[in-house]
Amino acid sequence: MKLNTALLHGVQNAFDPTGSTLPPVYQASAFAHESAEKLEKVFGNKAPGFAYTRISNPTVAAFEKRLAYIEGGADAVSCASGMAAIAMALLNILQSGDEVVSGSGLFGGTLDLLEDLKSFGIGTRFVRNVTAEEIEQSVTPRTKVIFAELIGNPRLDVVDIRQIAAVAEKYKIPLIIDSTSATPALVNPLAHGASIVVHSSSKYINGSGDAISGVIVDGGRFDWDFKKFPALAKYRPMGKLAYTARLRQDIWRNFGPCLAPQNAYLNCIGLETMGIRMERLCANALALAEFLSETGALDNVNYPGLEESPYKPLVESQMQNGMGGAILTVRAGSKEKAFALINGLKYAHIATNIGDVRTLVIHPASTIYAHSTGEQKQSAGVYDDLIRISIGLEDIEDLKEDFAQAIQKMKKGD
Ligand SMILES: *Cc1c(COP(=O)(O)O)cnc(C)c1O
């Protein structure tokens, strides 16, 4: 099956006897059973079934199955948000004294989270560029995870997964990839050697900007060394599935960041059209980037799919159909000009999100990175005049016209 067929037919809805084409919304906190013996078995994972929605729920399970299938993973665990997914993905294996090696071009919330983890004794070494060389230089005996965003949001640097996976393999460290801005429509990081993939499914997977959620997909191929990762030792009998076993039976269950059934349902709907949405979004992003670059009115039109981008060859070789994602950034010259351009747009909403059906724009420095230091902003590629554009499904001619008139307005304000 190719992607769009797989999104519709890859996983049969095993839970519903009525033939409902979508998983029903099981909007219940608890599931009753015919006997105390049966509930005992369900609780102890000795019989299939559901007990309590924080632990599992049929609608949530339907979403997880679909996503695991489409990412080529062994299992997927969904969370209330992308941030919860990243936090759980890390805390599932990290202990006080451990270190993360990470790219510095990270989503603002993730930078803040890594800062929060310091007070739990978990440190992070940031590399300026996510290359095998720089990553390897930062690996120490304390390193337990390599973490990177596949397409950095908003720096838009693209990671060569195979290169980084080779370093991870050499040091027997799992590679966790945040693939939010790439999506499974562009690439399956697990197939390129990543151990675990996380998504903010609030974005392109949901696709309509109508529910916050996150997901952790375990490739099920990483060979856990239970001395190096003592947190997983209890799950040794699960072998390569020890990571997900601990999530489900300990960390994720006990922190309690479960996904709401209604939101899982909305994600199931969104996921079905992800393939065609990404095609259109990436085509729009490329066309707008080319248009803005040709006008010459703005500095630094940054889009990985542009001919002049240093990431173009990698986008061609690593991403499906050479698609470069649906985010581009431009620099307006100053914060004032950036605000003028943003305010002059007719169609783009001024909002902090990506992966909506509509075009969204934001000035990251004054919003998402408001808590970051100057140095953090610099290495995340967040300049004072930077505008992030999350392309929507509008007709490209309308978008071009809109940006052209907003640029004219901005110039008149000079
Ligand atoms: C949005 C985003 C997150 C956080 O996800 P939420 O669903 O907002 O919690 C993490 N990583 C990236 C790359 C994102 O774009």
The ligand as an SDF file (V2000), in Angstrom:
LIG
                    3D

 15 15  0  0  0  0  0  0  0  0999 V2000
    4.3210   22.3510   18.6970 C   0  0  0  0  0  0  0  0  0  0  0  0
    5.5640   21.5900   18.8110 C   0  0  0  0  0  0  0  0  0  0  0  0
    5.8560   20.8850   19.9840 C   0  0  0  0  0  0  0  0  0  0  0  0
    4.9600   20.9190   21.1950 C   0  0  0  0  0  0  0  0  0  0  0  0
    3.7340   20.3410   20.9440 O   0  0  0  0  0  0  0  0  0  0  0  0
    2.3550   20.7370   21.7220 P   0  0  0  0  0  0  0  0  0  0  0  0
    1.3610   19.8450   21.1090 O   0  0  0  0  0  0  0  0  0  0  0  0
    2.1290   22.2030   21.4690 O   0  0  0  0  0  0  0  0  0  0  0  0
    2.5880   20.4790   23.1690 O   0  0  0  0  0  0  0  0  0  0  0  0
    7.0190   20.1400   20.0150 C   0  0  0  0  0  0  0  0  0  0  0  0
    7.8620   20.1020   18.9640 N   0  0  0  0  0  0  0  0  0  0  0  0
    7.6170   20.7820   17.8330 C   0  0  0  0  0  0  0  0  0  0  0  0
    8.5820   20.6880   16.6900 C   0  0  0  0  0  0  0  0  0  0  0  0
    6.4650   21.5480   17.7120 C   0  0  0  0  0  0  0  0  0  0  0  0
    6.2240   22.2390   16.5930 O   0  0  0  0  0  0  0  0  0  0  0  0
  1  2  1  0
  2  3  1  0
  2 14  2  0
  3  4  1  0
  3 10  2  0
  4  5  1  0
  5  6  1  0
  6  7  2  0
  6  8  1  0
  6  9  1  0
 10 11  1  0
 11 12  2  0
 12 13  1  0
 12 14  1  0
 14 15  1  0
M  END
$$$$
